Amino acid sequence: MEKGDTLFSIAWRYGLDFRQLASANSISAPYIIYPGQKIDIRNLPKTPVLATKSTVEKPSKPAVTKRSVAKPKSKISHKTPQRSSPASATDWMWPVNGRLIARFSTTKPVNKGIDIAGPLGESVLAAAAGTVVYAGRGLRGYGNLVIVKHNEIYLSAYAHTSRIVVSEQDVVKAGQKIAEIGSTGTDKVKLHFEIRKNGKPVDPLNHLPGKPG
């Protein structure tokens, strides 16, 4: 664990489903972790998100524990969350009203989300209702970062902000101000916005309305 980590930021760093990480470590909702706590990430399916040096320890855990939670998650991911999820495609909104300057890409250069231009200090809004599960700058490459948990399937992230105006565990409404656009952790003023579905990055443009605003 790194200083300021939450279970959600660790899952985000390694491209994991937070539920799977919690189950593998016998952590129940609301998924609180403590300084010095050992978090097992071994044998969990990984899609590394950041090239960051981590001090997370990897104690042995029975492999059967991880397999027992993997099957139900594959079922959840195929149940068309757009119809049953409160953060479905029809509920998402643009976090800022600005020009799209970089799209989602799984090929080089990889982009786990989209980048939106905007003036320094402009309000960053929650793209859907949810709970703030991370607010800080402990993930390399993201600068000041806010992660919002919308439900058991979707999380969203708002990076490079100049100022964060919410705290962890705050419940936010769609369209509520959570931060301000900035350039922390990058070389230009912009918002980097990501959506994760079951821990994996997905193209935000497949969920957002046709244009900002």
C-alpha positions in Angstrom: 0.0 0.0 0.0 1.0 3.6 -0.6 0.1 6.5 1.5 -3.5 7.6 1.0 -4.4 4.4 -0.8 -8.0 3.1 -0.7 -9.1 -0.4 -1.9 -10.5 1.4 -5.0 -7.3 3.2 -5.8 -5.3 -0.1 -5.5 -7.9 -1.8 -7.8 -7.6 1.1 -10.2 -3.8 0.9 -10.3 -3.8 -2.7 -11.3 -6.9 -2.8 -13.5 -8.9 -5.0 -11.1 -12.5 -5.3 -10.1 -12.7 -3.9 -6.6 -15.2 -6.6 -5.5 -12.7 -9.3 -6.5 -9.9 -7.6 -4.7 -12.0 -7.2 -1.6 -13.2 -10.8 -1.6 -9.6 -12.1 -2.1 -8.6 -10.2 1.1 -11.8 -10.8 3.1 -12.7 -7.2 3.1 -16.4 -6.4 3.3 -18.4 -3.3 2.4 -17.7 -0.4 2.8 -14.2 -1.7 1.9 -12.2 0.3 4.5 -8.5 -0.5 4.6 -5.9 0.7 7.1 -2.3 1.9 7.0 0.1 -1.0 7.0 -2.6 -3.5 6.0 -1.3 -6.2 3.6 -3.3 -6.5 0.3 -3.0 -9.6 -1.7 -3.0 -9.0 -5.5 -1.4 -12.4 -6.5 -3.2 -14.6 -9.1 -5.9 -12.0 -9.7 -6.4 -11.2 -13.4 -4.5 -8.0 -14.1 -4.5 -5.3 -16.7 -1.7 -3.0 -15.4 -2.9 0.6 -15.6 0.2 2.5 -14.5 3.9 1.8 -14.5 4.2 2.6 -10.8 6.4 1.2 -8.2 4.2 -0.5 -5.5 4.9 -1.7 -2.1 1.7 -3.9 -1.9 2.7 -7.2 -0.4 1.5 -10.5 -1.7 0.8 -13.1 1.0 -0.3 -16.5 0.0 -4.1 -17.1 -0.3 -5.9 -20.2 -1.3 -6.5 -20.1 -5.1 -10.1 -21.5 -4.6 -11.1 -18.2 -2.9 -10.4 -16.2 -6.0 -12.1 -18.7 -8.3 -15.2 -18.8 -6.2 -15.8 -15.1 -6.8 -14.8 -15.0 -10.5 -17.8 -16.8 -11.9 -20.5 -14.5 -10.5 -18.7 -11.5 -11.9 -18.7 -12.8 -15.4 -22.4 -13.2 -15.2 -22.9 -9.7 -13.9 -20.9 -8.2 -16.7 -23.2 -9.8 -19.3 -26.5 -8.7 -17.8 -26.8 -5.5 -19.9 -26.2 -3.0 -17.0 -27.7 -0.2 -19.2 -31.2 -1.4 -18.3 -30.7 -2.1 -14.6 -27.9 0.1 -13.4 -28.5 3.6 -12.0 -25.4 4.7 -13.9 -26.6 3.3 -17.2 -25.9 4.9 -20.6 -29.0 7.1 -20.4 -27.8 8.6 -17.0 -24.3 9.6 -17.8 -23.5 13.3 -18.4 -20.4 15.1 -19.6 -18.2 16.1 -16.6 -17.2 19.4 -18.3 -18.4 21.3 -21.4 -15.2 21.4 -23.5 -13.5 20.3 -26.6 -12.5 16.6 -26.9 -8.7 16.6 -27.5 -7.9 12.9 -27.0 -10.0 9.7 -27.5 -10.0 6.4 -25.8 -7.4 4.0 -27.3 -6.2 0.5 -26.6 -3.3 0.8 -29.0 -0.2 3.0 -28.7 -0.4 5.6 -27.5 -2.8 4.0 -25.0 -5.4 6.2 -23.5 -7.6 4.6 -20.8 -10.2 7.4 -21.1 -10.7 10.7 -22.9 -9.1 14.1 -22.5 -11.3 17.3 -22.6 -9.9 20.8 -22.9 -11.2 23.6 -20.6 -10.0 26.7 -18.8 -8.1 26.5 -15.6 -10.4 26.4 -12.6 -13.6 25.4 -14.5 -15.9 23.2 -12.6 -15.6 19.4 -13.0 -19.0 17.7 -12.4 -19.8 14.2 -11.4 -20.9 12.3 -14.6 -23.4 10.3 -12.6 -24.6 10.0 -9.0 -22.4 8.0 -6.7 -20.0 7.9 -3.7 -16.5 9.3 -3.7 -14.1 6.4 -3.0 -10.8 8.2 -3.7 -9.7 11.8 -3.6 -6.0 12.5 -3.7 -2.9 12.3 -5.8 -1.4 9.0 -5.0 -1.7 7.4 -8.4 1.2 8.3 -10.6 0.3 10.0 -13.9 -3.2 11.2 -12.7 -2.3 14.2 -10.6 -5.2 15.3 -8.4 -7.7 12.5 -8.9 -11.3 11.8 -7.9 -12.8 8.3 -8.3 -16.6 8.0 -7.9 -18.3 4.6 -7.4 -21.7 4.6 -9.1 -22.8 1.1 -8.4 -21.3 -2.4 -8.2 -20.4 -2.3 -11.9 -19.3 1.3 -12.8 -16.7 3.7 -11.5 -15.5 7.0 -13.0 -12.4 9.0 -12.6 -11.5 12.7 -13.0 -7.8 13.4 -13.3 -5.3 16.4 -13.4 -7.6 18.6 -11.4 -6.3 21.8 -9.9 -8.5 21.5 -6.8 -10.7 18.8 -5.3 -13.8 20.0 -3.5 -15.2 16.7 -2.2 -13.9 14.1 0.3 -13.9 10.3 0.4 -17.2 8.8 1.3 -19.1 11.9 0.1 -22.3 11.0 -1.7 -22.6 13.1 -4.9 -25.4 13.8 -7.3 -25.1 13.8 -11.1 -23.9 17.3 -12.1 -22.5 18.2 -8.7 -19.2 20.0 -8.6 -16.4 17.7 -7.4 -13.2 19.4 -8.6 -11.8 22.1 -10.9 -9.9 21.6 -14.1 -6.1 21.8 -13.9 -2.8 20.5 -15.1 -1.5 18.4 -12.1 0.5 15.4 -13.3 0.5 16.6 -17.0 1.8 19.3 -19.2 -1.5 21.0 -20.3 -4.7 22.2 -18.7 -7.3 19.5 -19.3 -9.6 16.9 -17.7 -8.8 13.3 -18.1 -12.0 11.3 -17.7 -12.3 7.5 -17.4 -15.1 5.0 -16.9 -14.3 1.5 -15.6 -16.8 -1.4 -16.0 -16.0 -4.3 -13.6 -12.6 -2.8 -13.2 -11.7 -2.5 -16.9 -11.4 0.7 -18.9 -14.2 1.3 -21.4 -14.7 4.0 -24.0 -16.5 6.9 -22.2 -17.9 8.0 -25.6 -20.0 4.9 -25.7 -21.8 6.0 -22.5 -21.9 9.8 -22.7 -24.5 11.8 -24.6 -23.6 12.9 -28.1 -21.9 16.1 -27.2 -20.9 18.0 -24.1 -23.4 20.2 -22.3 
